[in-house]
Amino acid sequence: MIRLEDIKKTYYMGDSEVHALDGVSLHIKPHEFVSIIGPSGSGKSTLMNMIGCLDVPTSGNYWIDGVEGSRMSDNDLADLRNQKIGFIFQQYNLLPKLSAIENVELPLIYKGLGISERTRLAKEALKRVGLEDKMYHKPTELSGGQQQRVSIARALSSHPSLILADEPTGALDSKSGIEIMQMLHDLHDEGNTIVIITHDLNIAKQAERIVTIRDGKIVGDVDNRSDMAGVENVKGSDLGDDENLKAASLDDNMPTDNKNNSQRTAIE
């Protein structure tokens, strides 16, 4: 599904070099549910941009479904994104003047589908997220949770290989956040590959695998399934607001290959 090999991304600020990613290698298999967690400035957003074909590395190689994206032009990357990846963003990124169904149809327009086909797929996606009665509402007429559902429907409409969610509950209240996480679990149960980018360990712990990034390097990659199995109803569990599990204390709480190793198994 996704393979990154020795990815480096360097930004130049005057005479200074910033190594946003420093030799990252990562393999995500089909149908996995993976969270990538790290504090602000850790490199997780840059890593998301690489996985999502939004940027190219300074060096290293990247493949998605066997297609190499690390050497592609901007236009080719745009085509690859449209064919392979569905995005869910923290701020929804809906166009305010368009209805829910028109927002969901946007990637299908870029895919070159005709009106009847993209309308059918958009309706199907909105029904899948429980918004068949809100298809013609504009974003301002929807709650935050409903807007995120539209965002999820848009991500699903073109049947992508990968769903990439960037802080998908970050702008939501706790109840809506729980509903969105439940939906992502349901999508994973249906066979979708899910990757969540987050700074919140409460969210990260709901994935089957937790990848920790710090200072541009992957410092932890652990199998979380055994921990999930010991928690009743993980899918619908309270996301919580425990500040000890938020960014300020991530250095102490984020799992690494060397921490709690007796209870976790590192994924090769």
PyRosetta script that sets phi, psi and omega in degrees:
from pyrosetta import init, pose_from_sequence

init()
pose = pose_from_sequence("MIRLEDIKKTYYMGDSEVHALDGVSLHIKPHEFVSIIGPSGSGKSTLMNMIGCLDVPTSGNYWIDGVEGSRMSDNDLADLRNQKIGFIFQQYNLLPKLSAIENVELPLIYKGLGISERTRLAKEALKRVGLEDKMYHKPTELSGGQQQRVSIARALSSHPSLILADEPTGALDSKSGIEIMQMLHDLHDEGNTIVIITHDLNIAKQAERIVTIRDGKIVGDVDNRSDMAGVENVKGSDLGDDENLKAASLDDNMPTDNKNNSQRTAIE")
pose.set_psi(1, -69.7)
pose.set_omega(1, -179.6)
pose.set_phi(2, -128.0)
pose.set_psi(2, 131.6)
pose.set_omega(2, 176.0)
pose.set_phi(3, -138.2)
pose.set_psi(3, 121.8)
pose.set_omega(3, 173.7)
pose.set_phi(4, -113.6)
pose.set_psi(4, 133.3)
pose.set_omega(4, -179.8)
pose.set_phi(5, -126.2)
pose.set_psi(5, 113.8)
pose.set_omega(5, 174.8)
pose.set_phi(6, 50.3)
pose.set_psi(6, 49.8)
pose.set_omega(6, -178.4)
pose.set_phi(7, -76.5)
pose.set_psi(7, 128.0)
pose.set_omega(7, 173.9)
pose.set_phi(8, -125.4)
pose.set_psi(8, 139.2)
pose.set_omega(8, 175.5)
pose.set_phi(9, -135.1)
pose.set_psi(9, 117.1)
pose.set_omega(9, -176.8)
pose.set_phi(10, -117.3)
pose.set_psi(10, 131.4)
pose.set_omega(10, 174.4)
pose.set_phi(11, -110.6)
pose.set_psi(11, 144.4)
pose.set_omega(11, -179.2)
pose.set_phi(12, -111.2)
pose.set_psi(12, 124.3)
pose.set_omega(12, 178.8)
pose.set_phi(13, -122.7)
pose.set_psi(13, 93.9)
pose.set_omega(13, -173.3)
pose.set_phi(14, 66.6)
pose.set_psi(14, -122.7)
pose.set_omega(14, 178.3)
pose.set_phi(15, -91.5)
pose.set_psi(15, 0.4)
pose.set_omega(15, -175.8)
pose.set_phi(16, -98.4)
pose.set_psi(16, 147.9)
pose.set_omega(16, 174.1)
pose.set_phi(17, -110.4)
pose.set_psi(17, 133.0)
pose.set_omega(17, 176.5)
pose.set_phi(18, -114.5)
pose.set_psi(18, 117.5)
pose.set_omega(18, -178.7)
pose.set_phi(19, -93.5)
pose.set_psi(19, 88.4)
pose.set_omega(19, -177.9)
pose.set_phi(20, -66.4)
pose.set_psi(20, -37.6)
pose.set_omega(20, 172.2)
pose.set_phi(21, -128.9)
pose.set_psi(21, 135.6)
pose.set_omega(21, -171.9)
pose.set_phi(22, -132.1)
pose.set_psi(22, 78.7)
pose.set_omega(22, 176.9)
pose.set_phi(23, 79.0)
pose.set_psi(23, 45.0)
pose.set_omega(23, -177.8)
pose.set_phi(24, -83.8)
pose.set_psi(24, 127.1)
pose.set_omega(24, 172.3)
pose.set_phi(25, -124.0)
pose.set_psi(25, 133.6)
pose.set_omega(25, -174.1)
pose.set_phi(26, -155.7)
pose.set_psi(26, 136.3)
pose.set_omega(26, 176.1)
pose.set_phi(27, -124.9)
pose.set_psi(27, 120.6)
pose.set_omega(27, 176.9)
pose.set_phi(28, -114.4)
pose.set_psi(28, 120.4)
pose.set_omega(28, -175.9)
pose.set_phi(29, -85.3)
pose.set_psi(29, 160.0)
pose.set_omega(29, 176.8)
pose.set_phi(30, -57.1)
pose.set_psi(30, 140.3)
pose.set_omega(30, 174.3)
pose.set_phi(31, 73.3)
pose.set_psi(31, 11.1)
pose.set_omega(31, 174.4)
pose.set_phi(32, -78.1)
pose.set_psi(32, 156.9)
pose.set_omega(32, 172.0)
pose.set_phi(33, -119.7)
pose.set_psi(33, 106.8)
pose.set_omega(33, -170.9)
pose.set_phi(34, -122.6)
pose.set_psi(34, 136.1)
pose.set_omega(34, 169.5)
pose.set_phi(35, -109.6)
pose.set_psi(35, 140.4)
pose.set_omega(35, 174.6)
pose.set_phi(36, -114.3)
pose.set_psi(36, 116.7)
pose.set_omega(36, -171.6)
pose.set_phi(37, -123.0)
pose.set_psi(37, 144.9)
pose.set_omega(37, 176.7)
pose.set_phi(38, -176.4)
pose.set_psi(38, 155.7)
pose.set_omega(38, 178.3)
pose.set_phi(39, -73.1)
pose.set_psi(39, 173.4)
pose.set_omega(39, 176.8)
pose.set_phi(40, -57.1)
pose.set_psi(40, 133.1)
pose.set_omega(40, 179.4)
pose.set_phi(41, 84.4)
pose.set_psi(41, 6.2)
pose.set_omega(41, -177.0)
pose.set_phi(42, -78.2)
pose.set_psi(42, -21.4)
pose.set_omega(42, -176.2)
pose.set_phi(43, 107.9)
pose.set_psi(43, 2.8)
pose.set_omega(43, -176.0)
pose.set_phi(44, -67.1)
pose.set_psi(44, -34.8)
pose.set_omega(44, 178.4)
pose.set_phi(45, -68.6)
pose.set_psi(45, -38.8)
pose.set_omega(45, 176.5)
pose.set_phi(46, -65.0)
pose.set_psi(46, -40.5)
pose.set_omega(46, 177.2)
pose.set_phi(47, -63.0)
pose.set_psi(47, -41.0)
pose.set_omega(47, 176.1)
pose.set_phi(48, -58.9)
pose.set_psi(48, -42.5)
pose.set_omega(48, 179.9)
pose.set_phi(49, -62.6)
pose.set_psi(49, -35.0)
pose.set_omega(49, 177.8)
pose.set_phi(50, -68.9)
pose.set_psi(50, -49.8)
pose.set_omega(50, -179.1)
pose.set_phi(51, -61.0)
pose.set_psi(51, -37.4)
pose.set_omega(51, -177.7)
pose.set_phi(52, -85.8)
pose.set_psi(52, 7.1)
pose.set_omega(52, 179.9)
pose.set_phi(53, 57.9)
pose.set_psi(53, 33.2)
pose.set_omega(53, 176.2)
pose.set_phi(54, -93.2)
pose.set_psi(54, -9.7)
pose.set_omega(54, -178.7)
pose.set_phi(55, -154.9)
pose.set_psi(55, 163.9)
pose.set_omega(55, 177.0)
pose.set_phi(56, -117.4)
pose.set_psi(56, 149.8)
pose.set_omega(56, -177.5)
pose.set_phi(57, -75.2)
pose.set_psi(57, 157.8)
pose.set_omega(57, 170.8)
pose.set_phi(58, -66.7)
pose.set_psi(58, -38.6)
pose.set_omega(58, 173.7)
pose.set_phi(59, -154.2)
pose.set_psi(59, 165.0)
pose.set_omega(59, -176.5)
pose.set_phi(60, 102.4)
pose.set_psi(60, 176.4)
pose.set_omega(60, -175.7)
pose.set_phi(61, -130.9)
pose.set_psi(61, 150.6)
pose.set_omega(61, -176.1)
pose.set_phi(62, -142.8)
pose.set_psi(62, 133.3)
pose.set_omega(62, 177.1)
pose.set_phi(63, -129.7)
pose.set_psi(63, 146.6)
pose.set_omega(63, 169.1)
pose.set_phi(64, -132.8)
pose.set_psi(64, 123.8)
pose.set_omega(64, -175.8)
pose.set_phi(65, 51.0)
pose.set_psi(65, 38.7)
pose.set_omega(65, 177.3)
pose.set_phi(66, 81.3)
pose.set_psi(66, -1.9)
pose.set_omega(66, 179.7)
pose.set_phi(67, -99.1)
pose.set_psi(67, 125.8)
pose.set_omega(67, -179.5)
pose.set_phi(68, -81.5)
pose.set_psi(68, 124.2)
pose.set_omega(68, -179.5)
pose.set_phi(69, -104.9)
pose.set_psi(69, -9.4)
pose.set_omega(69, -171.6)
pose.set_phi(70, -71.8)
pose.set_psi(70, -14.7)
pose.set_omega(70, -179.0)
pose.set_phi(71, -120.0)
pose.set_psi(71, 14.3)
pose.set_omega(71, -174.5)
pose.set_phi(72, -81.9)
pose.set_psi(72, 155.7)
pose.set_omega(72, 172.1)
pose.set_phi(73, -74.8)
pose.set_psi(73, 168.1)
pose.set_omega(73, 179.3)
pose.set_phi(74, -59.3)
pose.set_psi(74, -41.2)
pose.set_omega(74, -179.6)
pose.set_phi(75, -65.9)
pose.set_psi(75, -41.2)
pose.set_omega(75, 178.8)
pose.set_phi(76, -66.7)
pose.set_psi(76, -37.4)
pose.set_omega(76, 176.5)
pose.set_phi(77, -63.6)
pose.set_psi(77, -40.2)
pose.set_omega(77, 178.3)
pose.set_phi(78, -61.5)
pose.set_psi(78, -41.7)
pose.set_omega(78, 177.9)
pose.set_phi(79, -64.4)
pose.set_psi(79, -41.5)
pose.set_omega(79, 179.9)
pose.set_phi(80, -63.8)
pose.set_psi(80, -43.9)
pose.set_omega(80, 177.0)
pose.set_phi(81, -57.9)
pose.set_psi(81, -45.9)
pose.set_omega(81, -175.6)
pose.set_phi(82, -67.2)
pose.set_psi(82, -29.5)
pose.set_omega(82, -178.2)
pose.set_phi(83, -85.4)
pose.set_psi(83, -33.4)
pose.set_omega(83, -166.0)
pose.set_phi(84, -114.8)
pose.set_psi(84, -21.6)
pose.set_omega(84, -166.2)
pose.set_phi(85, -126.9)
pose.set_psi(85, 134.8)
pose.set_omega(85, 170.5)
pose.set_phi(86, -110.7)
pose.set_psi(86, 126.9)
pose.set_omega(86, -174.9)
pose.set_phi(87, -102.8)
pose.set_psi(87, 138.4)
pose.set_omega(87, 170.7)
pose.set_phi(88, -124.6)
pose.set_psi(88, 121.2)
pose.set_omega(88, -173.8)
pose.set_phi(89, -108.8)
pose.set_psi(89, 156.2)
pose.set_omega(89, 179.3)
pose.set_phi(90, -60.4)
pose.set_psi(90, -40.9)
pose.set_omega(90, -176.7)
pose.set_phi(91, -98.3)
pose.set_psi(91, 16.5)
pose.set_omega(91, 173.1)
pose.set_phi(92, 73.0)
pose.set_psi(92, -41.5)
pose.set_omega(92, -179.9)
pose.set_phi(93, 55.1)
pose.set_psi(93, 43.5)
pose.set_omega(93, 175.1)
pose.set_phi(94, -92.2)
pose.set_psi(94, 146.1)
pose.set_omega(94, 176.7)
pose.set_phi(95, -82.3)
pose.set_psi(95, 120.6)
pose.set_omega(95, -169.2)
pose.set_phi(96, -66.2)
pose.set_psi(96, -24.6)
pose.set_omega(96, -177.5)
pose.set_phi(97, -87.4)
pose.set_psi(97, -5.9)
pose.set_omega(97, -179.4)
pose.set_phi(98, -102.6)
pose.set_psi(98, 149.6)
pose.set_omega(98, 175.8)
pose.set_phi(99, -72.7)
pose.set_psi(99, 171.8)
pose.set_omega(99, 179.4)
pose.set_phi(100, -57.8)
pose.set_psi(100, -46.7)
pose.set_omega(100, -177.6)
pose.set_phi(101, -66.7)
pose.set_psi(101, -34.7)
pose.set_omega(101, 177.9)
pose.set_phi(102, -68.6)
pose.set_psi(102, -36.5)
pose.set_omega(102, 176.1)
pose.set_phi(103, -64.7)
pose.set_psi(103, -40.8)
pose.set_omega(103, -179.5)
pose.set_phi(104, -68.2)
pose.set_psi(104, -30.7)
pose.set_omega(104, -178.5)
pose.set_phi(105, -73.7)
pose.set_psi(105, -17.9)
pose.set_omega(105, -172.0)
pose.set_phi(106, -53.6)
pose.set_psi(106, -53.1)
pose.set_omega(106, -179.7)
pose.set_phi(107, -63.4)
pose.set_psi(107, -24.6)
pose.set_omega(107, 179.6)
pose.set_phi(108, -74.7)
pose.set_psi(108, -29.8)
pose.set_omega(108, 174.2)
pose.set_phi(109, -64.3)
pose.set_psi(109, -46.9)
pose.set_omega(109, 179.3)
pose.set_phi(110, -65.5)
pose.set_psi(110, -22.9)
pose.set_omega(110, 178.1)
pose.set_phi(111, -79.6)
pose.set_psi(111, -10.0)
pose.set_omega(111, 175.7)
pose.set_phi(112, 87.5)
pose.set_psi(112, 16.8)
pose.set_omega(112, -179.7)
pose.set_phi(113, -78.5)
pose.set_psi(113, 150.3)
pose.set_omega(113, 177.3)
pose.set_phi(114, -72.8)
pose.set_psi(114, 168.1)
pose.set_omega(114, -174.0)
pose.set_phi(115, -59.3)
pose.set_psi(115, -49.0)
pose.set_omega(115, -175.3)
pose.set_phi(116, -64.2)
pose.set_psi(116, -39.3)
pose.set_omega(116, -178.5)
pose.set_phi(117, -69.6)
pose.set_psi(117, -43.9)
pose.set_omega(117, -178.6)
pose.set_phi(118, -71.4)
pose.set_psi(118, -31.3)
pose.set_omega(118, 175.4)
pose.set_phi(119, -65.7)
pose.set_psi(119, -41.6)
pose.set_omega(119, 177.9)
pose.set_phi(120, -61.2)
pose.set_psi(120, -46.6)
pose.set_omega(120, -178.4)
pose.set_phi(121, -67.5)
pose.set_psi(121, -37.7)
pose.set_omega(121, 179.5)
pose.set_phi(122, -66.4)
pose.set_psi(122, -42.4)
pose.set_omega(122, 177.6)
pose.set_phi(123, -63.4)
pose.set_psi(123, -40.8)
pose.set_omega(123, 178.9)
pose.set_phi(124, -61.5)
pose.set_psi(124, -42.8)
pose.set_omega(124, -179.3)
pose.set_phi(125, -68.1)
pose.set_psi(125, -41.1)
pose.set_omega(125, 179.3)
pose.set_phi(126, -67.4)
pose.set_psi(126, -36.7)
pose.set_omega(126, 176.2)
pose.set_phi(127, -64.4)
pose.set_psi(127, -36.8)
pose.set_omega(127, -178.6)
pose.set_phi(128, -63.3)
pose.set_psi(128, -31.2)
pose.set_omega(128, 179.8)
pose.set_phi(129, -99.9)
pose.set_psi(129, 12.3)
pose.set_omega(129, 174.0)
pose.set_phi(130, 78.1)
pose.set_psi(130, 26.3)
pose.set_omega(130, -178.6)
pose.set_phi(131, -119.4)
pose.set_psi(131, 28.7)
pose.set_omega(131, -179.7)
pose.set_phi(132, -62.9)
pose.set_psi(132, -22.5)
pose.set_omega(132, 179.2)
pose.set_phi(133, -92.2)
pose.set_psi(133, 2.5)
pose.set_omega(133, -179.1)
pose.set_phi(134, -120.7)
pose.set_psi(134, 16.6)
pose.set_omega(134, -171.8)
pose.set_phi(135, -58.6)
pose.set_psi(135, -33.7)
pose.set_omega(135, -173.5)
pose.set_phi(136, -105.3)
pose.set_psi(136, 12.7)
pose.set_omega(136, 174.1)
pose.set_phi(137, -83.2)
pose.set_psi(137, 145.6)
pose.set_omega(137, 174.5)
pose.set_phi(138, -87.1)
pose.set_psi(138, 159.9)
pose.set_omega(138, -176.7)
pose.set_phi(139, -52.3)
pose.set_psi(139, -37.2)
pose.set_omega(139, -178.6)
pose.set_phi(140, -67.1)
pose.set_psi(140, -14.8)
pose.set_omega(140, 179.4)
pose.set_phi(141, -96.9)
pose.set_psi(141, 6.2)
pose.set_omega(141, -177.4)
pose.set_phi(142, -119.1)
pose.set_psi(142, 152.2)
pose.set_omega(142, 174.6)
pose.set_phi(143, -73.7)
pose.set_psi(143, 170.3)
pose.set_omega(143, 178.4)
pose.set_phi(144, -59.8)
pose.set_psi(144, -43.7)
pose.set_omega(144, 178.8)
pose.set_phi(145, -63.1)
pose.set_psi(145, -38.2)
pose.set_omega(145, 178.0)
pose.set_phi(146, -68.3)
pose.set_psi(146, -38.7)
pose.set_omega(146, 177.0)
pose.set_phi(147, -62.9)
pose.set_psi(147, -38.8)
pose.set_omega(147, 177.9)
pose.set_phi(148, -67.8)
pose.set_psi(148, -32.2)
pose.set_omega(148, 175.2)
pose.set_phi(149, -65.0)
pose.set_psi(149, -38.5)
pose.set_omega(149, 175.4)
pose.set_phi(150, -61.9)
pose.set_psi(150, -42.0)
pose.set_omega(150, 177.8)
pose.set_phi(151, -59.9)
pose.set_psi(151, -40.5)
pose.set_omega(151, 178.1)
pose.set_phi(152, -67.4)
pose.set_psi(152, -41.9)
pose.set_omega(152, 177.5)
pose.set_phi(153, -60.7)
pose.set_psi(153, -40.8)
pose.set_omega(153, 177.5)
pose.set_phi(154, -61.8)
pose.set_psi(154, -40.8)
pose.set_omega(154, 178.9)
pose.set_phi(155, -64.9)
pose.set_psi(155, -33.7)
pose.set_omega(155, -176.1)
pose.set_phi(156, -84.8)
pose.set_psi(156, -19.0)
pose.set_omega(156, -167.0)
pose.set_phi(157, -60.0)
pose.set_psi(157, -32.4)
pose.set_omega(157, -178.0)
pose.set_phi(158, -98.5)
pose.set_psi(158, 12.3)
pose.set_omega(158, 178.4)
pose.set_phi(159, 51.9)
pose.set_psi(159, 61.6)
pose.set_omega(159, -176.4)
pose.set_phi(160, -74.3)
pose.set_psi(160, 161.8)
pose.set_omega(160, 175.3)
pose.set_phi(161, -73.5)
pose.set_psi(161, -29.7)
pose.set_omega(161, -172.4)
pose.set_phi(162, -134.2)
pose.set_psi(162, 135.2)
pose.set_omega(162, 170.4)
pose.set_phi(163, -107.9)
pose.set_psi(163, 117.9)
pose.set_omega(163, -177.1)
pose.set_phi(164, -110.7)
pose.set_psi(164, 114.5)
pose.set_omega(164, -174.3)
pose.set_phi(165, -112.6)
pose.set_psi(165, 118.4)
pose.set_omega(165, -179.0)
pose.set_phi(166, -99.9)
pose.set_psi(166, 105.8)
pose.set_omega(166, -178.6)
pose.set_phi(167, 46.2)
pose.set_psi(167, 56.9)
pose.set_omega(167, -170.4)
pose.set_phi(168, -65.1)
pose.set_psi(168, -19.0)
pose.set_omega(168, 179.6)
pose.set_phi(169, -109.5)
pose.set_psi(169, 4.2)
pose.set_omega(169, -171.4)
pose.set_phi(170, -62.3)
pose.set_psi(170, -29.8)
pose.set_omega(170, -177.6)
pose.set_phi(171, -102.9)
pose.set_psi(171, 12.6)
pose.set_omega(171, -173.5)
pose.set_phi(172, -111.8)
pose.set_psi(172, 156.8)
pose.set_omega(172, 170.5)
pose.set_phi(173, -73.0)
pose.set_psi(173, 168.5)
pose.set_omega(173, -173.7)
pose.set_phi(174, -58.9)
pose.set_psi(174, -43.5)
pose.set_omega(174, -178.3)
pose.set_phi(175, -62.8)
pose.set_psi(175, -46.9)
pose.set_omega(175, 179.8)
pose.set_phi(176, -66.1)
pose.set_psi(176, -36.9)
pose.set_omega(176, 178.3)
pose.set_phi(177, -61.1)
pose.set_psi(177, -42.3)
pose.set_omega(177, 178.2)
pose.set_phi(178, -62.4)
pose.set_psi(178, -41.7)
pose.set_omega(178, 179.9)
pose.set_phi(179, -63.5)
pose.set_psi(179, -40.6)
pose.set_omega(179, -179.4)
pose.set_phi(180, -68.0)
pose.set_psi(180, -41.2)
pose.set_omega(180, 177.6)
pose.set_phi(181, -64.7)
pose.set_psi(181, -38.8)
pose.set_omega(181, 175.4)
pose.set_phi(182, -58.8)
pose.set_psi(182, -41.5)
pose.set_omega(182, -179.3)
pose.set_phi(183, -65.3)
pose.set_psi(183, -40.4)
pose.set_omega(183, 178.4)
pose.set_phi(184, -65.1)
pose.set_psi(184, -37.9)
pose.set_omega(184, 175.6)
pose.set_phi(185, -63.8)
pose.set_psi(185, -41.1)
pose.set_omega(185, 179.0)
pose.set_phi(186, -63.4)
pose.set_psi(186, -40.9)
pose.set_omega(186, 178.4)
pose.set_phi(187, -63.8)
pose.set_psi(187, -38.7)
pose.set_omega(187, 176.8)
pose.set_phi(188, -65.6)
pose.set_psi(188, -41.1)
pose.set_omega(188, 178.2)
pose.set_phi(189, -60.9)
pose.set_psi(189, -27.9)
pose.set_omega(189, 179.1)
pose.set_phi(190, -81.7)
pose.set_psi(190, -3.3)
pose.set_omega(190, 175.1)
pose.set_phi(191, 111.0)
pose.set_psi(191, 2.9)
pose.set_omega(191, -179.9)
pose.set_phi(192, -77.8)
pose.set_psi(192, 147.9)
pose.set_omega(192, 170.7)
pose.set_phi(193, -86.9)
pose.set_psi(193, 126.0)
pose.set_omega(193, -175.9)
pose.set_phi(194, -121.1)
pose.set_psi(194, 129.7)
pose.set_omega(194, 172.2)
pose.set_phi(195, -126.0)
pose.set_psi(195, 122.1)
pose.set_omega(195, 178.8)
pose.set_phi(196, -109.2)
pose.set_psi(196, 131.7)
pose.set_omega(196, 172.3)
pose.set_phi(197, -101.0)
pose.set_psi(197, 126.6)
pose.set_omega(197, -176.0)
pose.set_phi(198, -153.5)
pose.set_psi(198, 160.9)
pose.set_omega(198, 170.7)
pose.set_phi(199, -108.4)
pose.set_psi(199, -0.4)
pose.set_omega(199, -170.0)
pose.set_phi(200, -107.2)
pose.set_psi(200, 116.2)
pose.set_omega(200, -178.3)
pose.set_phi(201, -65.0)
pose.set_psi(201, -28.9)
pose.set_omega(201, 175.7)
pose.set_phi(202, -57.9)
pose.set_psi(202, -40.2)
pose.set_omega(202, 177.7)
pose.set_phi(203, -75.0)
pose.set_psi(203, -45.7)
pose.set_omega(203, -176.8)
pose.set_phi(204, -57.8)
pose.set_psi(204, -37.1)
pose.set_omega(204, -176.4)
pose.set_phi(205, -67.0)
pose.set_psi(205, -12.2)
pose.set_omega(205, 179.5)
pose.set_phi(206, -86.2)
pose.set_psi(206, -3.7)
pose.set_omega(206, 176.4)
pose.set_phi(207, -91.0)
pose.set_psi(207, 159.5)
pose.set_omega(207, 179.2)
pose.set_phi(208, -75.0)
pose.set_psi(208, -22.0)
pose.set_omega(208, -177.4)
pose.set_phi(209, -140.3)
pose.set_psi(209, 135.7)
pose.set_omega(209, -178.8)
pose.set_phi(210, -118.5)
pose.set_psi(210, 119.7)
pose.set_omega(210, 176.0)
pose.set_phi(211, -107.1)
pose.set_psi(211, 124.3)
pose.set_omega(211, -177.6)
pose.set_phi(212, -106.7)
pose.set_psi(212, 130.5)
pose.set_omega(212, 178.5)
pose.set_phi(213, -120.5)
pose.set_psi(213, 138.2)
pose.set_omega(213, 178.3)
pose.set_phi(214, -150.4)
pose.set_psi(214, 133.6)
pose.set_omega(214, 178.7)
pose.set_phi(215, 54.3)
pose.set_psi(215, 38.1)
pose.set_omega(215, 175.8)
pose.set_phi(216, 77.8)
pose.set_psi(216, 7.2)
pose.set_omega(216, -178.8)
pose.set_phi(217, -126.1)
pose.set_psi(217, 146.8)
pose.set_omega(217, 172.2)
pose.set_phi(218, -79.6)
pose.set_psi(218, 118.5)
pose.set_omega(218, -176.7)
pose.set_phi(219, -110.4)
pose.set_psi(219, -4.4)
pose.set_omega(219, 178.2)
pose.set_phi(220, -157.5)
pose.set_psi(220, 142.4)
pose.set_omega(220, 178.5)
pose.set_phi(221, -152.5)
pose.set_psi(221, 97.5)
pose.set_omega(221, -170.4)
pose.set_phi(222, -126.2)
pose.set_psi(222, 149.3)
pose.set_omega(222, 174.8)
pose.set_phi(223, -82.0)
pose.set_psi(223, 120.0)
pose.set_omega(223, -175.3)
pose.set_phi(224, -101.7)
pose.set_psi(224, 3.0)
pose.set_omega(224, -172.7)
pose.set_phi(225, -64.2)
pose.set_psi(225, -35.6)
pose.set_omega(225, -179.6)
pose.set_phi(226, -66.6)
pose.set_psi(226, -37.9)
pose.set_omega(226, 177.1)
pose.set_phi(227, -67.0)
pose.set_psi(227, -38.9)
pose.set_omega(227, 179.2)
pose.set_phi(228, -64.3)
pose.set_psi(228, -37.4)
pose.set_omega(228, -177.7)
pose.set_phi(229, -64.5)
pose.set_psi(229, -25.3)
pose.set_omega(229, -178.9)
pose.set_phi(230, -89.1)
pose.set_psi(230, 0.2)
pose.set_omega(230, -179.0)
pose.set_phi(231, -111.3)
pose.set_psi(231, 124.7)
pose.set_omega(231, -179.2)
pose.set_phi(232, -68.6)
pose.set_psi(232, 128.0)
pose.set_omega(232, 174.0)
pose.set_phi(233, 54.6)
pose.set_psi(233, 56.4)
pose.set_omega(233, 179.5)
pose.set_phi(234, -57.9)
pose.set_psi(234, -38.3)
pose.set_omega(234, -176.5)
pose.set_phi(235, -57.6)
pose.set_psi(235, -42.1)
pose.set_omega(235, -176.6)
pose.set_phi(236, -104.5)
pose.set_psi(236, 14.6)
pose.set_omega(236, -175.8)
pose.set_phi(237, -69.1)
pose.set_psi(237, 156.4)
pose.set_omega(237, 179.1)
pose.set_phi(238, -65.1)
pose.set_psi(238, 127.6)
pose.set_omega(238, 179.6)
pose.set_phi(239, -67.5)
pose.set_psi(239, -29.8)
pose.set_omega(239, 175.4)
pose.set_phi(240, 78.4)
pose.set_psi(240, 163.3)
pose.set_omega(240, 177.2)
pose.set_phi(241, -129.9)
pose.set_psi(241, 32.2)
pose.set_omega(241, -177.5)
pose.set_phi(242, -70.1)
pose.set_psi(242, 110.1)
pose.set_omega(242, -177.1)
pose.set_phi(243, -64.0)
pose.set_psi(243, -19.8)
pose.set_omega(243, 177.4)
pose.set_phi(244, -68.0)
pose.set_psi(244, -15.6)
pose.set_omega(244, 179.6)
pose.set_phi(245, -107.3)
pose.set_psi(245, 10.5)
pose.set_omega(245, 179.2)
pose.set_phi(246, -97.2)
pose.set_psi(246, -175.5)
pose.set_omega(246, -168.7)
pose.set_phi(247, -58.0)
pose.set_psi(247, -34.1)
pose.set_omega(247, -174.7)
pose.set_phi(248, -61.5)
pose.set_psi(248, -27.2)
pose.set_omega(248, -176.6)
pose.set_phi(249, -118.2)
pose.set_psi(249, 19.5)
pose.set_omega(249, -175.7)
pose.set_phi(250, -61.3)
pose.set_psi(250, -34.9)
pose.set_omega(250, -178.5)
pose.set_phi(251, -58.3)
pose.set_psi(251, -32.4)
pose.set_omega(251, -178.5)
pose.set_phi(252, -87.9)
pose.set_psi(252, -24.6)
pose.set_omega(252, -170.0)
pose.set_phi(253, -110.1)
pose.set_psi(253, -22.0)
pose.set_omega(253, -177.4)
pose.set_phi(254, -69.1)
pose.set_psi(254, 135.8)
pose.set_omega(254, -179.9)
pose.set_phi(255, -70.8)
pose.set_psi(255, 140.9)
pose.set_omega(255, 172.7)
pose.set_phi(256, -130.5)
pose.set_psi(256, 169.8)
pose.set_omega(256, -179.3)
pose.set_phi(257, -64.3)
pose.set_psi(257, -20.4)
pose.set_omega(257, -177.1)
pose.set_phi(258, -99.4)
pose.set_psi(258, -3.9)
pose.set_omega(258, -175.8)
pose.set_phi(259, -111.1)
pose.set_psi(259, 134.6)
pose.set_omega(259, -180.0)
pose.set_phi(260, 55.3)
pose.set_psi(260, 32.5)
pose.set_omega(260, -173.9)
pose.set_phi(261, -64.9)
pose.set_psi(261, -24.5)
pose.set_omega(261, 179.1)
pose.set_phi(262, -69.7)
pose.set_psi(262, -21.0)
pose.set_omega(262, -177.3)
pose.set_phi(263, -106.2)
pose.set_psi(263, -7.4)
pose.set_omega(263, -176.8)
pose.set_phi(264, -130.7)
pose.set_psi(264, 154.6)
pose.set_omega(264, 177.7)
pose.set_phi(265, -117.9)
pose.set_psi(265, 121.1)
pose.set_omega(265, 179.3)
pose.set_phi(266, -66.0)
pose.set_psi(266, 137.1)
pose.set_omega(266, 177.0)
pose.set_phi(267, -86.1)
pose.set_psi(267, 130.4)
pose.set_omega(267, -179.4)
pose.set_phi(268, -74.2)
pose.dump_pdb("model.pdb")
